[in-house]
Amino acid sequence: MKGTKKLVQKFLTDRMHITVEDCDRLLASQGYELRKGGGSHRTYHKKDARPITVVGPKGTKHVKSVYIDLIIKYLKPEA
């Protein structure tokens, strides 16, 4: 999965330019399923794993670093 490896590298090194679409792709590649709760909150679920919530950005297309940190913490990706 060359594309996934490149995306993981982006999460680890270029955190200021992560979009909601990047989060969708990475989490889907790890088996997470989006179950949108409403509003700007997007919650991803996977059996036997902690849900991950990403809040859509306002005024910019980039996700706040606190949500990127959570994704990295829970997925523990390695490039």
C-alpha positions as CSV (number, residue, x, y, z in Angstrom):
1,M,0.0,0.0,0.0
2,K,2.3,2.7,-1.3
3,G,-0.4,5.4,-1.0
4,T,-1.1,4.6,2.6
5,K,2.6,4.7,3.5
6,K,2.9,8.1,1.9
7,L,-0.2,9.3,3.8
8,V,1.2,8.0,7.1
9,Q,4.4,9.9,6.4
10,K,2.3,13.1,5.9
11,F,0.6,12.6,9.2
12,L,4.0,12.2,10.9
13,T,5.9,15.0,9.3
14,D,3.4,17.5,7.7
15,R,0.7,17.8,10.4
16,M,-0.2,21.4,9.6
17,H,-1.5,20.4,6.1
18,I,-3.8,17.5,7.0
19,T,-7.4,17.7,5.6
20,V,-10.5,15.9,6.6
21,E,-10.2,13.8,3.4
22,D,-6.7,12.7,4.5
23,C,-8.2,11.6,7.9
24,D,-11.0,9.7,6.1
25,R,-8.5,7.9,3.8
26,L,-6.1,7.0,6.6
27,L,-8.7,5.8,9.1
28,A,-10.6,3.8,6.3
29,S,-7.3,2.1,5.4
30,Q,-7.0,1.0,9.0
31,G,-10.5,-0.5,9.1
32,Y,-12.4,2.4,10.7
33,E,-15.9,3.2,9.5
34,L,-17.3,6.8,9.5
35,R,-20.5,7.2,11.5
36,K,-21.2,10.9,11.3
37,G,-23.0,12.1,14.4
38,G,-24.0,15.5,13.2
39,G,-22.7,19.0,12.6
40,S,-19.0,19.2,12.1
41,H,-18.1,16.1,14.2
42,R,-17.0,13.0,12.3
43,T,-16.7,9.9,14.5
44,Y,-14.9,6.8,13.2
45,H,-15.5,3.3,14.7
46,K,-13.8,0.0,14.5
47,K,-14.6,-3.2,16.4
48,D,-12.6,-3.6,19.6
49,A,-11.0,-0.1,19.2
50,R,-11.6,3.2,20.7
51,P,-13.7,5.6,18.5
52,I,-11.9,8.5,17.0
53,T,-13.6,11.9,16.6
54,V,-12.4,14.6,14.2
55,V,-14.0,18.0,14.1
56,G,-14.2,19.5,10.7
57,P,-12.3,22.8,10.4
58,K,-13.9,26.2,10.2
59,G,-12.4,28.9,8.1
60,T,-9.6,26.6,6.8
61,K,-9.4,23.2,5.1
62,H,-6.8,21.9,7.6
63,V,-7.7,19.8,10.6
64,K,-6.5,21.1,14.0
65,S,-3.3,19.4,15.3
66,V,-5.1,18.0,18.4
67,Y,-7.1,15.7,16.2
68,I,-4.0,14.6,14.3
69,D,-2.3,13.8,17.6
70,L,-5.2,11.6,18.6
71,I,-5.1,9.7,15.3
72,I,-1.4,9.2,15.7
73,K,-1.8,8.1,19.3
74,Y,-4.5,5.5,18.6
75,L,-3.2,4.1,15.3
76,K,0.5,4.2,16.3
77,P,1.5,4.4,12.6
78,E,5.1,3.9,11.5
79,A,6.5,5.2,8.2
